[in-house]
Amino acid sequence: MQVQIPIAILSLMIGTTQGMDAYSGPLYSLYLRKFNKRKESYAIPFLTVGLVSWAVLFRQFVIEPVVVGVIICSVYGVKFLFWRYHHVSLSFRPEFSCVAKQLTMNTFLGMDFLLPVILAVAGQSYLLLFLTSLISTRVVSSFLDDNKIRKLAIMNMDGISSILGMIMGLTFVASYI
């Protein structure tokens, strides 16, 4: 019980920082708005729902907390070391399909699909907290203007979420000991 509260808080914090990551949503929404594609720009955050909600399928699996912790630490350790290199910036047309491809590629390169799967295995409440904070933050940040999105890009949300992810992994390992 004592370990569940820090993991729940970390799930919320990681979801929030990943939601504010400019390269995973807000930047694409701004790009489409610049080309007068308002409806499409507001649909970008909801594309995230499809990219991460399939993790619910994995909730039937059972994995020891120490294994969950090691996987999370490994994923976020690699993410922390290579945070500059897991974003693809291709030239593309200002269309929803092109932006969706780019967002999907960045989600897979950034290994953003693994944490929801692991949280689904660890506990459905963790997954729900993560998804709620991720989606709500992406929706809010998709309405931001140029200057605020630029500040988000400078803040390096990948680094912050990587550190939080490693702390979460260590918390899972500590719960086993």
C-alpha positions in Angstrom: 0.0 0.0 0.0 2.8 2.4 0.8 4.4 2.0 -2.6 1.2 2.5 -4.5 0.9 6.2 -3.7 4.3 7.2 -5.1 3.7 5.1 -8.2 0.3 6.7 -8.7 1.9 10.2 -8.3 4.7 9.3 -10.7 2.2 8.0 -13.2 0.4 11.4 -13.1 3.7 13.3 -13.3 5.0 11.3 -16.3 1.7 11.5 -18.1 1.8 15.3 -17.6 5.4 15.8 -18.8 4.9 13.5 -21.8 1.7 15.5 -22.6 3.6 18.7 -22.5 6.4 17.4 -24.8 6.3 19.8 -27.7 7.5 17.1 -30.2 4.6 14.8 -29.4 1.5 16.9 -30.0 1.5 20.7 -29.4 4.1 21.4 -32.1 2.0 19.4 -34.7 -1.2 21.2 -33.6 0.5 24.6 -34.0 1.9 23.6 -37.4 -1.6 22.7 -38.7 -3.1 25.8 -37.2 -0.5 27.9 -39.1 -1.9 26.4 -42.3 -5.6 27.1 -41.3 -6.3 23.5 -40.5 -8.0 24.2 -37.2 -10.2 21.1 -37.0 -7.3 18.8 -37.8 -5.1 20.5 -35.3 -7.5 19.9 -32.5 -7.7 16.2 -33.4 -4.0 15.6 -32.9 -4.2 15.1 -29.1 -6.9 12.5 -29.5 -4.7 10.6 -31.9 -2.7 9.8 -28.7 -5.7 7.9 -27.4 -5.3 5.4 -30.2 -1.6 5.2 -29.8 -1.5 4.3 -26.1 -4.9 3.0 -25.1 -4.4 -0.4 -26.7 -2.2 -1.1 -23.6 -5.4 -2.1 -21.8 -5.1 -5.5 -23.7 -2.1 -6.3 -21.5 -3.8 -6.0 -18.1 -4.3 -9.7 -18.0 -0.6 -10.5 -17.7 1.1 -10.7 -14.4 4.8 -9.7 -13.9 6.8 -9.4 -10.7 7.3 -5.8 -9.6 11.1 -6.1 -9.8 10.8 -7.1 -13.5 8.4 -4.2 -14.1 10.9 -1.9 -12.4 13.9 -3.1 -14.4 12.0 -2.7 -17.7 10.9 0.8 -16.8 14.5 1.8 -15.7 15.9 0.3 -18.9 13.5 2.0 -21.2 13.8 5.4 -19.5 17.6 5.0 -19.1 17.9 4.6 -22.9 15.5 7.4 -23.5 17.5 9.7 -21.2 20.8 8.9 -22.9 19.4 9.3 -26.5 16.7 12.0 -26.0 18.0 14.1 -28.8 17.9 11.4 -31.4 14.5 9.8 -31.1 12.5 12.5 -32.8 12.0 12.4 -36.5 11.5 15.7 -38.3 10.6 15.0 -41.9 9.4 17.5 -44.4 5.7 17.0 -44.9 2.6 18.6 -46.2 0.3 20.3 -43.7 -2.2 17.5 -43.8 -3.6 15.4 -40.9 -2.4 12.2 -42.4 1.2 13.4 -42.7 1.2 14.8 -39.2 -0.3 11.5 -37.9 2.5 9.5 -39.5 5.1 11.7 -38.0 3.5 11.6 -34.6 3.2 7.8 -34.8 6.8 7.4 -35.8 8.0 9.7 -32.9 5.8 7.6 -30.5 7.5 4.4 -31.5 11.0 5.9 -31.7 10.6 7.4 -28.3 9.3 4.2 -26.9 6.2 6.0 -25.5 4.1 3.0 -26.1 5.9 0.8 -23.6 5.0 2.7 -20.4 1.3 2.3 -20.8 1.7 -1.4 -21.5 3.9 -1.8 -18.4 1.5 0.2 -16.3 -1.4 -1.9 -17.5 0.4 -5.0 -16.3 1.3 -3.3 -13.0 -2.2 -2.0 -12.2 -5.1 -0.6 -14.1 -5.4 2.4 -11.8 -1.8 3.4 -12.7 -2.7 3.2 -16.4 -5.8 5.2 -16.0 -4.0 8.0 -14.1 -1.3 8.1 -16.7 -3.7 8.2 -19.6 -5.9 10.8 -18.0 -3.0 13.2 -17.3 -1.4 12.5 -20.7 -4.6 13.2 -22.8 -5.8 16.2 -20.8 -2.4 17.8 -20.9 -2.1 17.2 -24.6 -5.5 18.7 -25.2 -4.7 21.8 -23.2 -1.2 22.2 -24.7 -2.6 21.9 -28.2 -4.2 25.3 -27.8 -1.0 27.1 -26.8 0.6 29.8 -28.9 4.0 30.0 -30.6 6.0 31.4 -27.6 4.6 28.9 -25.1 5.3 25.9 -27.3 8.8 27.2 -27.9 9.3 27.3 -24.1 8.0 23.8 -23.8 10.5 22.6 -26.5 13.4 24.3 -24.6 12.4 22.7 -21.3 13.3 19.2 -22.6 10.3 17.3 -21.3 11.9 14.1 -22.5 14.7 14.5 -20.0 12.2 15.3 -17.2 10.0 12.3 -18.0 13.0 10.1 -18.3 14.2 11.0 -14.8 10.7 10.5 -13.4 10.5 7.1 -15.3 13.7 5.9 -13.7 12.5 7.0 -10.3 9.3 5.0 -11.0 11.3 1.9 -12.0 13.4 2.1 -8.9 10.2 2.5 -6.8 8.9 -0.8 -8.3 12.3 -2.5 -7.6 12.2 -1.1 -4.0 8.7 -2.5 -3.5 10.1 -6.0 -4.2 12.9 -5.7 -1.7 
